Amino acid sequence: MRFRDLIGLFVAIVLAISIAFLTRFFIVSEEGVIKPSPEAVSKNKILVAGKHLNIGEKIKSEDLVWQLWPEAALQETYIKEGTLNLQSLVGAVVLEELDKGEPVFLSNFIKQGEKGILAAILPSGKRAISIPVTAETSSSGLIIPGDYVDVILSKTVNQTGQSLTIARNLKVLAFDTKLDTSSDKPVVPKVATLEVTPAEAELITASSREGTLSLSLYSVAETKEQVVEEIKTGTVTLMKGNQKTQVQVNE
């Protein structure tokens, strides 16, 4: 056999051995890779905040979403898809601030009709005060929660009827025990609950003993800022027997 043939045979043997070695190496490597089973891939969705939610905000249908969550990070307390109807939380009030994508719990909300709902929707520094109303003093029940009103005191002094606006631009929180406008037909309420400052609460309480309180509805075209600019400070004298009390009012 010639020398050139020997070299060719040697090269062929080396190549064959190399190919066999590399083939075995790749087979072993692939066998060593652990592929996740279909069961290991998380298919669980949990309820998360669809946007940043502030305390006191009312939940809308798009505010909460179902989101895939890693199996290893799942907790029993998370709300999993299929265990809750999202519509049941629409209208609920946020009790704790939530960031977008943060898992939510039922304890983060308080639903309409539950105890504490009014305190949850009151802004810091505000108070809620309730006054008796009739069809005549509440625009025949056409004023609804969320509207803004003036409070007018009507009384008789020296056989002369007098009316005075004692508070302006107050938000209506509720009528009777309803904080929403779910009723299709106007219902004449017996009690109106208003959002006020502590000073306004004192004034309205004192005024309620002097005469009749009525609600005057604001037009939606009037902005809150424009209304505030029109408010001026005045003094009204409240009579209780022979006692006189002067209080500051908006007139």
Backbone as numpy.savetxt, mean C-alpha at the origin, in Angstrom:
# Nx Ny Nz CAx CAy CAz Cx Cy Cz
63.11 -54.40 -43.96 62.25 -53.19 -43.96 63.14 -51.96 -43.96
62.81 -51.03 -44.80 63.63 -49.84 -44.91 63.45 -48.93 -43.69
64.43 -48.10 -43.47 64.43 -47.21 -42.30 63.25 -46.24 -42.34
62.92 -45.75 -43.55 61.80 -44.81 -43.69 60.49 -45.48 -43.29
60.32 -46.77 -43.63 59.11 -47.49 -43.26 59.01 -47.67 -41.75
60.16 -47.90 -41.12 60.17 -48.06 -39.66 59.72 -46.77 -38.95
60.21 -45.65 -39.49 59.82 -44.36 -38.88 58.32 -44.14 -39.03
57.77 -44.46 -40.21 56.33 -44.29 -40.43 55.51 -45.17 -39.51
55.98 -46.42 -39.30 55.27 -47.33 -38.41 55.29 -46.82 -36.97
56.44 -46.30 -36.57 56.59 -45.78 -35.21 55.64 -44.59 -34.96
55.60 -43.70 -35.94 54.71 -42.53 -35.81 53.26 -42.97 -35.73
52.87 -43.97 -36.53 51.48 -44.45 -36.52 51.12 -45.05 -35.17
52.07 -45.80 -34.59 51.82 -46.41 -33.27 51.64 -45.33 -32.20
52.52 -44.31 -32.25 52.43 -43.22 -31.27 51.09 -42.48 -31.38
50.67 -42.21 -32.62 49.39 -41.52 -32.83 48.22 -42.35 -32.31
48.26 -43.67 -32.56 47.18 -44.54 -32.11 47.09 -44.55 -30.59
48.26 -44.63 -29.95 48.28 -44.63 -28.47 47.76 -43.30 -27.92
48.16 -42.20 -28.57 47.73 -40.87 -28.12 46.23 -40.70 -28.25
45.68 -41.15 -29.40 44.24 -41.04 -29.61 43.47 -41.86 -28.58
43.96 -43.07 -28.30 43.30 -43.94 -27.31 43.34 -43.30 -25.93
44.47 -42.70 -25.57 44.61 -42.07 -24.26 43.68 -40.87 -24.11
43.68 -40.02 -25.17 42.83 -38.82 -25.11 41.35 -39.19 -25.06
40.96 -40.23 -25.84 39.57 -40.66 -25.83 39.15 -41.13 -24.44
39.99 -41.92 -23.80 39.69 -42.41 -22.45 39.62 -41.24 -21.45
40.52 -40.26 -21.63 40.56 -39.09 -20.72 39.24 -38.31 -20.77
38.74 -38.08 -22.01 37.50 -37.31 -22.14 36.29 -38.09 -21.63
36.31 -39.42 -21.83 35.20 -40.24 -21.33 35.14 -40.19 -19.81
36.31 -40.32 -19.18 36.37 -40.28 -17.72 35.95 -38.90 -17.19
36.39 -37.85 -17.92 36.05 -36.49 -17.49 34.56 -36.25 -17.53
33.90 -36.71 -18.62 32.46 -36.53 -18.73 31.70 -37.32 -17.67
32.22 -38.51 -17.34 31.58 -39.31 -16.31 31.70 -38.65 -14.94
32.79 -37.87 -14.77 33.02 -37.21 -13.48 32.16 -35.98 -13.28
31.58 -35.42 -14.36 30.72 -34.25 -14.24 29.34 -34.68 -13.75
28.91 -34.07 -12.64 27.61 -34.41 -12.07 26.55 -33.50 -12.68
25.69 -34.06 -13.47 24.63 -33.29 -14.10 23.42 -33.25 -13.16
22.85 -32.07 -12.97 21.68 -31.98 -12.09 20.50 -32.74 -12.67
19.83 -33.45 -11.79 18.64 -34.17 -12.22 17.50 -33.19 -12.39
16.50 -33.54 -13.16 15.36 -32.64 -13.33 14.73 -32.25 -12.00
14.79 -33.17 -11.01 14.20 -32.87 -9.71 14.99 -31.82 -8.96
16.32 -31.70 -9.27 17.17 -30.77 -8.54 16.98 -29.33 -9.00
16.41 -29.13 -10.18 16.18 -27.78 -10.69 14.90 -27.22 -10.06
15.02 -26.04 -9.42 13.88 -25.47 -8.71 12.79 -25.03 -9.67
11.60 -25.49 -9.42 10.44 -25.04 -10.18 9.48 -24.28 -9.27
9.96 -23.93 -8.06 9.12 -23.25 -7.09 9.08 -21.76 -7.33
7.89 -21.20 -7.28 7.73 -19.75 -7.36 7.17 -19.27 -6.03
7.72 -18.15 -5.56 7.23 -17.57 -4.32 6.74 -16.15 -4.58
5.99 -15.63 -3.65 5.42 -14.29 -3.80 6.44 -13.24 -3.36
6.71 -12.28 -4.26 7.66 -11.20 -3.96 7.03 -9.86 -4.34
7.64 -8.80 -3.84 7.17 -7.46 -4.19 7.55 -7.14 -5.62
6.57 -6.71 -6.41 6.83 -6.37 -7.81 7.43 -5.00 -7.98
7.42 -4.21 -6.91 8.02 -2.87 -6.91 8.30 -2.49 -5.47
8.94 -1.35 -5.27 9.17 -0.88 -3.90 7.83 -0.48 -3.29
7.55 -1.01 -2.11 6.28 -0.74 -1.43 6.53 0.00 -0.13
5.84 1.12 0.05 6.00 1.93 1.25 4.93 1.60 2.28
5.24 1.90 3.53 4.28 1.69 4.61 3.03 2.53 4.36
1.87 1.92 4.54 0.61 2.62 4.34 0.07 2.55 2.92
0.86 2.02 1.99 0.43 1.94 0.59 -0.58 0.81 0.42
-1.60 1.05 -0.40 -2.60 0.02 -0.68 -2.14 -0.83 -1.85
-2.28 -2.14 -1.69 -1.80 -3.09 -2.70 -2.73 -3.11 -3.91
-2.10 -3.04 -5.10 -2.81 -3.22 -6.37 -2.39 -4.57 -6.96
-3.14 -5.04 -7.93 -2.91 -6.38 -8.47 -1.51 -6.56 -9.04
-0.92 -5.49 -9.59 0.41 -5.61 -10.19 1.56 -5.40 -9.20
1.25 -5.14 -7.94 2.29 -4.85 -6.95 2.98 -6.10 -6.43
2.35 -7.26 -6.58 2.91 -8.53 -6.11 3.00 -9.50 -7.27
4.12 -10.25 -7.35 4.33 -11.17 -8.48 4.89 -12.49 -7.97
4.69 -13.54 -8.77 5.29 -14.84 -8.48 6.65 -14.91 -9.16
7.68 -15.35 -8.43 9.03 -15.38 -8.98 9.71 -16.70 -8.64
10.43 -17.27 -9.63 11.20 -18.49 -9.38 12.21 -18.25 -8.27
12.38 -19.24 -7.39 13.28 -19.09 -6.25 14.14 -20.34 -6.11
15.45 -20.18 -5.85 16.34 -21.35 -5.73 15.85 -22.32 -4.65
15.93 -23.61 -4.98 15.47 -24.64 -4.06 16.18 -24.56 -2.72
17.49 -24.31 -2.77 18.29 -24.29 -1.53 17.94 -23.11 -0.64
17.35 -22.06 -1.22 17.05 -20.86 -0.44 15.60 -20.78 0.00
14.82 -21.80 -0.32 13.40 -21.78 0.05 13.22 -21.91 1.56
12.25 -21.18 2.08 11.89 -21.28 3.49 10.42 -21.64 3.61
10.08 -22.32 4.68 8.70 -22.76 4.86 7.74 -21.59 4.97
8.25 -20.46 5.46 7.38 -19.30 5.68 7.08 -18.53 4.40
7.78 -18.82 3.29 7.51 -18.13 2.04 6.13 -18.54 1.50
5.50 -17.62 0.80 4.19 -17.91 0.20 4.44 -18.51 -1.18
4.14 -19.80 -1.37 4.41 -20.48 -2.63 3.20 -20.37 -3.56
3.52 -20.40 -4.85 2.47 -20.30 -5.86 1.48 -21.45 -5.70
0.22 -21.13 -5.79 -0.81 -22.14 -5.64 -1.42 -22.21 -4.26
-0.78 -21.51 -3.30 -1.29 -21.53 -1.92 -2.09 -20.28 -1.57
-2.09 -19.28 -2.47 -2.77 -18.02 -2.17 -3.29 -17.38 -3.45
-4.49 -16.87 -3.38 -5.06 -16.09 -4.48 -4.63 -14.64 -4.31
-3.89 -14.11 -5.29 -3.37 -12.74 -5.18 -4.47 -11.71 -4.98
-5.64 -11.97 -5.54 -6.74 -11.01 -5.43 -7.15 -10.79 -3.98
-6.85 -11.76 -3.12 -7.23 -11.62 -1.72 -6.41 -10.56 -1.01
-5.28 -10.15 -1.60 -4.43 -9.12 -1.00 -4.63 -7.75 -1.62
-5.38 -7.68 -2.71 -5.63 -6.39 -3.35 -6.44 -5.50 -2.40
-5.94 -4.30 -2.15 -6.59 -3.39 -1.22 -6.03 -3.45 0.18
-5.21 -4.48 0.46 -4.57 -4.56 1.77 -3.55 -3.43 1.92
-3.22 -3.10 3.16 -2.31 -1.99 3.43 -0.96 -2.54 3.88
0.12 -1.96 3.35 1.48 -2.39 3.67 1.86 -1.92 5.07
2.31 -2.85 5.91 2.72 -2.52 7.27 4.22 -2.35 7.40
4.99 -2.97 6.50 6.45 -2.88 6.54 6.96 -2.55 5.14
7.96 -1.69 5.07 8.53 -1.30 3.78 9.16 -2.51 3.10
8.91 -2.67 1.82 9.41 -3.81 1.06 10.12 -3.34 -0.20
11.28 -3.93 -0.48 12.01 -3.62 -1.71 11.53 -4.51 -2.85
11.75 -4.06 -4.07 11.36 -4.84 -5.24 12.10 -6.18 -5.23
11.36 -7.28 -5.43 11.95 -8.60 -5.46 12.08 -9.26 -4.10
11.72 -8.56 -3.05 11.84 -9.12 -1.69 10.67 -10.05 -1.40
10.95 -11.25 -0.83 9.84 -12.15 -0.47 8.90 -11.47 0.52
7.62 -11.73 0.37 6.64 -11.10 1.26 5.94 -12.17 2.10
5.41 -11.72 3.21 4.68 -12.58 4.14 3.32 -11.95 4.42
2.39 -12.74 4.86 1.06 -12.20 5.17 1.13 -11.17 6.29
2.13 -11.31 7.16 2.28 -10.36 8.27 2.73 -8.98 7.79
3.15 -8.88 6.52 3.54 -7.57 5.96 2.34 -6.70 5.63
1.14 -7.27 5.69 -0.05 -6.54 5.26 -1.16 -6.63 6.29
-2.07 -5.70 6.18 -3.31 -5.77 6.96 -4.46 -5.55 5.99
-5.44 -6.44 6.04 -6.52 -6.41 5.05 -7.64 -5.47 5.48
-8.41 -5.04 4.48 -9.57 -4.19 4.74 -10.51 -4.91 5.70
-10.99 -4.17 6.71 -11.92 -4.75 7.67 -11.26 -5.30 8.91
-9.95 -5.51 8.87 -9.26 -6.02 10.04 -8.98 -4.89 11.03
-8.87 -5.25 12.30 -8.57 -4.26 13.32 -7.19 -3.67 13.08
-7.08 -2.36 13.24 -5.80 -1.70 13.05 -5.60 -1.14 11.67
-6.56 -1.36 10.75 -6.41 -0.90 9.38 -6.33 0.63 9.32
-7.12 1.31 10.14 -7.13 2.77 10.10 -5.79 3.34 10.56
-5.24 2.79 11.63 -3.94 3.26 12.12 -2.85 3.02 11.09
-3.00 1.96 10.30 -1.98 1.62 9.31 -1.94 2.61 8.16
-3.07 3.21 7.82 -3.10 4.11 6.66 -2.92 5.57 7.05
-2.89 5.86 8.35 -2.71 7.24 8.78 -1.25 7.67 8.63
-0.98 8.78 7.96 0.40 9.28 7.87 0.90 9.70 9.25
2.20 9.74 9.39 2.80 10.17 10.65 2.38 11.59 10.98
2.01 11.83 12.24 1.61 13.16 12.67 0.15 13.48 12.45
-0.58 12.57 11.83 -2.00 12.80 11.57 -2.86 12.03 12.56
-4.12 12.45 12.65 -5.09 11.79 13.51 -6.35 11.50 12.71
-7.16 10.61 13.21 -8.46 10.33 12.60 -9.55 10.76 13.57
-10.51 11.51 13.07 -11.62 11.95 13.91 -12.92 11.66 13.18
-13.91 11.20 13.92 -15.21 10.87 13.34 -16.26 11.87 13.79
-17.12 12.25 12.85 -18.20 13.18 13.15 -19.50 12.62 12.61
-20.62 12.89 13.29 -21.92 12.41 12.78 -22.32 13.21 11.55
-22.90 12.54 10.57 -23.35 13.21 9.35 -24.73 12.69 8.97
-25.39 13.44 8.13 -26.70 13.05 7.59 -26.66 13.22 6.08
-27.77 12.96 5.42 -27.83 13.17 3.97 -27.57 14.62 3.63
-28.09 15.53 4.46 -27.93 16.96 4.19 -26.50 17.44 4.43
-25.83 16.85 5.39 -24.49 17.34 5.75 -23.37 16.58 5.05
-23.71 15.58 4.23 -22.67 14.79 3.54 -22.95 14.66 2.05
-23.61 15.67 1.47 -23.91 15.67 0.03 -24.66 14.42 -0.42
-25.63 14.02 0.39 -26.50 12.88 0.06 -25.73 11.58 -0.16
-24.60 11.44 0.53 -23.83 10.21 0.41 -22.98 10.11 -0.83
-22.86 11.21 -1.59 -22.08 11.19 -2.83 -20.59 11.45 -2.59
-20.24 11.91 -1.41 -18.83 12.03 -1.05 -18.33 10.63 -0.71
-17.13 10.30 -1.17 -16.58 8.96 -0.95 -15.21 9.05 -0.29
-14.75 7.95 0.34 -13.41 7.94 0.92 -12.36 8.29 -0.14
-11.44 9.16 0.24 -10.42 9.64 -0.69 -10.69 11.04 -1.18
-11.94 11.50 -1.06 -12.26 12.88 -1.42 -11.72 13.84 -0.37
-11.63 15.12 -0.75 -11.20 16.17 0.19 -12.36 17.12 0.44
-12.51 17.51 1.69 -13.67 18.33 2.08 -13.26 19.46 3.02
-14.14 20.46 3.09 -14.09 21.46 4.16 -15.09 21.04 5.22
-14.83 21.43 6.45 -15.79 21.21 7.53 -16.40 22.56 7.90
-17.72 22.65 7.81 -18.43 23.90 8.06 -19.27 23.77 9.33
-19.11 24.74 10.22 -19.91 24.79 11.44 -21.09 25.74 11.22
-22.29 25.24 11.43 -23.50 26.07 11.33 -24.13 26.14 12.72
-24.43 27.36 13.17 -25.03 27.52 14.50 -25.90 28.78 14.50
-26.67 28.92 15.54 -27.56 30.08 15.70 -27.03 30.97 16.81
-26.80 32.24 16.49 -26.34 33.23 17.46 -27.31 34.40 17.45
-27.91 34.67 18.61 -28.91 35.76 18.71 -30.01 35.60 17.66
-30.49 34.38 17.56 -31.59 34.03 16.64 -31.22 34.25 15.17
-29.90 34.33 14.91 -29.42 34.48 13.53 -28.53 33.30 13.17
-28.82 32.68 12.05 -28.00 31.55 11.62 -26.65 32.00 11.08
-25.60 31.31 11.49 -24.25 31.63 11.04 -23.55 30.34 10.61
-22.70 30.47 9.60 -21.89 29.33 9.14 -20.45 29.78 8.99
-19.54 28.90 9.36 -18.12 29.23 9.31 -17.32 27.99 8.97
-16.40 28.12 8.03 -15.51 27.01 7.70 -14.43 26.93 8.77
-14.41 25.83 9.51 -13.45 25.69 10.61 -12.24 24.84 10.24
-12.32 24.08 9.16 -11.17 23.27 8.72 -11.30 23.04 7.22
-10.16 23.08 6.54 -10.17 22.93 5.08 -9.27 21.79 4.61
-9.64 21.32 3.43 -8.80 20.35 2.72 -8.49 19.10 3.56
-9.52 18.54 4.14 -9.36 17.33 4.94 -9.70 16.10 4.10
-8.87 15.10 4.20 -9.11 13.87 3.45 -10.14 13.00 4.17
-11.10 12.50 3.41 -12.10 11.58 3.97 -11.50 10.18 4.00
-11.38 9.61 5.19 -10.81 8.27 5.33 -11.86 7.18 5.20
-13.02 7.43 5.77 -14.05 6.39 5.77 -15.42 6.98 6.04
-16.43 6.23 5.62 -17.80 6.51 6.01 -18.32 5.28 6.74
-18.84 5.49 7.93 -19.21 4.38 8.81 -17.98 3.51 9.00
-18.02 2.23 8.61 -16.85 1.36 8.78 -16.19 1.01 7.46
-16.55 1.71 6.39 -16.01 1.39 5.06 -14.91 2.38 4.67
-13.74 1.81 4.33 -12.62 2.63 3.90 -12.47 2.65 2.39
-13.35 1.95 1.67 -13.22 1.89 0.21 -14.51 2.36 -0.45
-14.54 2.26 -1.75 -15.71 2.70 -2.53 -16.30 1.53 -3.30
-16.33 0.36 -2.65 -16.77 -0.85 -3.34 -18.26 -0.85 -3.67
-19.04 -0.06 -2.97 -20.48 -0.04 -3.22 -20.81 0.73 -4.49
-21.64 0.15 -5.35 -22.02 0.80 -6.60 -23.06 1.89 -6.38
-23.89 1.74 -5.35 -24.95 2.70 -5.09 -24.57 3.59 -3.91
-24.88 4.89 -4.01 -24.60 5.79 -2.89 -25.38 5.37 -1.66
-24.69 5.33 -0.53 -25.32 5.00 0.74 -25.12 6.18 1.68
-26.21 6.66 2.25 -26.12 7.79 3.16 -25.49 7.31 4.47
-24.31 7.81 4.81 -23.63 7.34 6.02 -24.15 8.05 7.26
-23.80 7.50 8.40 -24.14 8.13 9.68 -22.91 8.77 10.33
-21.73 8.28 9.94 -20.49 8.79 10.53 -19.44 8.96 9.44
-18.73 10.08 9.47 -17.61 10.32 8.56 -16.33 10.39 9.37
-15.28 9.73 8.88 -13.98 9.77 9.54 -13.01 10.56 8.67
-12.39 11.57 9.25 -11.53 12.49 8.52 -10.09 12.42 9.02
-9.16 12.70 8.10 -7.73 12.78 8.46 -7.41 14.22 8.85
-6.93 14.42 10.07 -6.72 15.77 10.58 -5.40 15.85 11.34
-5.00 17.09 11.63 -3.88 17.31 12.55 -4.43 17.28 13.97
-3.57 17.15 14.99 -4.06 17.18 16.37 -4.84 18.45 16.69
-4.37 19.60 16.18 -5.07 20.87 16.44 -6.45 20.87 15.79
-6.54 20.35 14.57 -7.83 20.29 13.88 -8.79 19.35 14.61
-8.25 18.28 15.18 -9.09 17.34 15.93 -9.71 18.03 17.14
-8.92 18.83 17.84 -9.43 19.56 19.00 -10.50 20.56 18.59
-10.25 21.27 17.50 -11.19 22.29 17.04 -12.52 21.67 16.61
-12.46 20.60 15.85 -13.68 19.96 15.36 -14.48 19.38 16.53
-13.78 18.79 17.50 -14.46 18.25 18.67 -15.19 19.34 19.44
-14.51 20.47 19.65 -15.14 21.59 20.37 -16.30 22.17 19.58
-16.13 22.28 18.27 -17.17 22.88 17.42 -18.41 22.02 17.34
-18.24 20.70 17.44 -19.39 19.80 17.31 -20.42 20.02 18.41
-19.99 20.63 19.53 -20.92 20.89 20.64 -21.66 22.21 20.45
-21.22 23.01 19.49 -21.81 24.34 19.31 -22.86 24.41 18.21
-22.88 23.42 17.34 -23.84 23.45 16.24 -23.71 22.22 15.37
-24.09 22.36 14.11 -24.08 21.25 13.16 -22.86 21.35 12.26
-22.18 20.22 12.07 -21.02 20.17 11.19 -21.43 19.57 9.85
-21.03 20.23 8.77 -21.33 19.75 7.42 -20.04 19.60 6.64
-20.10 18.76 5.60 -18.94 18.54 4.73 -19.19 19.21 3.39
-18.20 19.95 2.93 -18.28 20.62 1.63 -17.21 20.01 0.72
-17.64 19.40 -0.38 -16.74 18.65 -1.25 -15.91 19.56 -2.15
-14.62 19.20 -2.29 -13.73 19.91 -3.22 -13.84 19.34 -4.62
-13.64 20.20 -5.61 -13.56 19.75 -7.00 -12.23 19.04 -7.21
-12.23 18.00 -8.05 -10.98 17.30 -8.35 -10.02 18.19 -9.11
-10.52 19.29 -9.70 -9.66 20.20 -10.46 -8.81 21.06 -9.54
-9.20 21.17 -8.27 -8.43 21.97 -7.33 -7.30 21.14 -6.75
-6.10 21.66 -6.86 -4.96 20.94 -6.30 -4.84 21.25 -4.82
-4.19 20.35 -4.13 -4.02 20.53 -2.70 -3.23 21.80 -2.40
-2.20 22.08 -3.23 -1.36 23.25 -3.00 -2.16 24.54 -3.15
-3.04 24.61 -4.16 -3.83 25.80 -4.38 -4.78 26.05 -3.21
-5.31 24.98 -2.68 -6.24 25.11 -1.57 -5.53 25.63 -0.34
-4.34 25.11 -0.07 -3.60 25.52 1.12 -3.27 27.00 1.06
-2.93 27.52 -0.11 -2.58 28.93 -0.23 -3.75 29.84 0.11
-4.99 29.36 -0.06 -6.15 30.19 0.18 -6.54 30.26 1.66
-5.96 29.38 2.48 -6.36 29.31 3.87 -5.80 30.49 4.66
-6.64 31.13 5.43 -6.23 32.22 6.29 -6.59 31.87 7.73
-5.89 32.50 8.66 -6.12 32.20 10.06 -7.10 33.19 10.66
-8.02 32.70 11.46 -8.97 33.57 12.13 -9.29 33.04 13.50
-10.19 33.68 14.18 -10.58 33.29 15.52 -12.09 33.15 15.58
-12.55 32.10 16.24 -13.98 31.91 16.43 -14.25 31.75 17.92
-15.34 32.31 18.37 -15.73 32.22 19.77 -16.77 31.12 19.94
-16.45 30.15 20.79 -17.36 29.05 21.08 -18.03 29.31 22.42
-19.35 29.21 22.45 -20.11 29.48 23.66 -20.59 28.17 24.28
-20.36 28.02 25.56 -20.87 26.87 26.31 -21.45 27.42 27.61
-22.76 27.62 27.62 -23.38 28.28 28.75 -22.94 29.74 28.78
-22.37 30.14 29.92 -21.84 31.50 30.05 -20.35 31.58 29.77
-19.75 30.45 29.40 -18.31 30.42 29.17 -18.00 30.68 27.70
-16.98 31.50 27.48 -16.52 31.79 26.13 -15.13 31.19 25.92
-14.95 30.59 24.76 -13.65 30.04 24.40 -13.30 30.48 23.00
-12.12 31.08 22.84 -11.68 31.51 21.52 -10.63 30.53 21.00
-10.81 30.10 19.75 -9.88 29.16 19.14 -9.51 29.66 17.76
-8.31 29.31 17.33 -7.84 29.67 16.00 -8.47 28.73 14.97
-8.94 29.31 13.88 -9.55 28.49 12.82 -9.07 28.97 11.47
-9.35 28.17 10.46 -9.10 28.56 9.07 -10.37 29.16 8.52
-10.28 30.35 7.95 -11.50 30.99 7.45 -11.30 31.49 6.04
